[in-house]
Amino acid sequence: MNLVSRTITGGLILLVGFWFIFFIGFIDGPGIDYVGIFVGFLFLILGSYIFLNKKEDNIEEIKSKGGKKKW
């Protein structure tokens, strides 16, 4: 992923995580509280990983043995 797509994807997943924690975890009914908080934290971890992962930006050269391949 490049910087723009990583920022958009990570930011959206972080927003979904915050939404799960605050609106579903604390405002909704009494039985769903822990599930919303748990799922929200999973989304926060995933969104943070995508947002902060810079290893994917580097493009490696293709190294083939023996020169060009013939089809």
Backbone torsions as a table, in degrees:
resi	resn	phi	psi	omega
1	MET	NA	143.4	175.3
2	ASN	-90.5	-178.1	-172.8
3	LEU	-62.2	-42.4	-176.2
4	VAL	-67.9	-48.9	-178.5
5	SER	-67.7	-34.9	177.0
6	ARG	-66.1	-39.5	179.4
7	THR	-67.9	-44.1	-179.6
8	ILE	-66.0	-48.7	-177.7
9	THR	-65.2	-47.9	179.3
10	GLY	-63.8	-39.2	178.9
11	GLY	-65.7	-41.7	178.5
12	LEU	-65.8	-41.4	178.8
13	ILE	-67.2	-36.8	175.6
14	LEU	-64.1	-40.8	177.4
15	LEU	-63.9	-40.0	177.1
16	VAL	-64.2	-39.0	177.4
17	GLY	-63.4	-44.6	177.0
18	PHE	-63.6	-38.0	178.7
19	TRP	-63.1	-44.6	178.3
20	PHE	-61.5	-42.0	-176.8
21	ILE	-68.5	-49.8	-171.1
22	PHE	-83.8	-43.4	-174.3
23	PHE	-87.7	-43.5	-179.8
24	ILE	-84.0	-39.8	-176.4
25	GLY	-71.7	-35.7	-173.9
26	PHE	-110.9	-28.2	-173.7
27	ILE	-96.9	-36.3	-175.0
28	ASP	-71.4	-174.0	-173.3
29	GLY	-56.5	168.9	-173.5
30	PRO	-71.1	-26.0	-176.2
31	GLY	-82.9	-17.8	-173.2
32	ILE	-98.1	-4.6	-173.7
33	ASP	-54.0	-53.2	-174.5
34	TYR	-70.3	-34.2	178.5
35	VAL	-66.9	-43.7	179.1
36	GLY	-63.9	-40.3	178.6
37	ILE	-67.2	-42.7	-179.7
38	PHE	-63.4	-48.6	179.9
39	VAL	-65.0	-37.7	177.5
40	GLY	-61.4	-42.4	178.2
41	PHE	-68.3	-33.9	175.2
42	LEU	-63.5	-43.2	177.3
43	PHE	-65.1	-37.3	178.0
44	LEU	-63.9	-41.3	179.6
45	ILE	-66.2	-45.5	179.7
46	LEU	-64.4	-44.2	179.0
47	GLY	-64.3	-38.9	177.3
48	SER	-65.3	-40.1	178.9
49	TYR	-63.2	-45.4	179.1
50	ILE	-66.1	-42.3	-176.9
51	PHE	-66.1	-37.3	-174.1
52	LEU	-99.3	-2.9	-178.0
53	ASN	-78.7	110.5	-178.9
54	LYS	-104.6	-4.1	-179.7
55	LYS	-68.8	-26.5	-177.7
56	GLU	-74.0	-14.9	-176.5
57	ASP	-75.0	-23.5	-178.5
58	ASN	-81.4	131.9	178.0
59	ILE	-103.5	124.1	-178.7
60	GLU	-87.7	148.6	176.8
61	GLU	-74.4	145.7	176.2
62	ILE	-83.3	122.8	-179.7
63	LYS	-111.8	111.8	178.8
64	SER	-109.7	143.3	179.5
65	LYS	-84.3	139.6	175.2
66	GLY	82.0	17.2	177.4
67	GLY	84.2	-148.3	-176.9
68	LYS	-76.0	145.6	177.6
69	LYS	-87.1	141.4	177.4
70	LYS	-103.6	137.0	179.9
71	TRP	-92.1	NA	NA
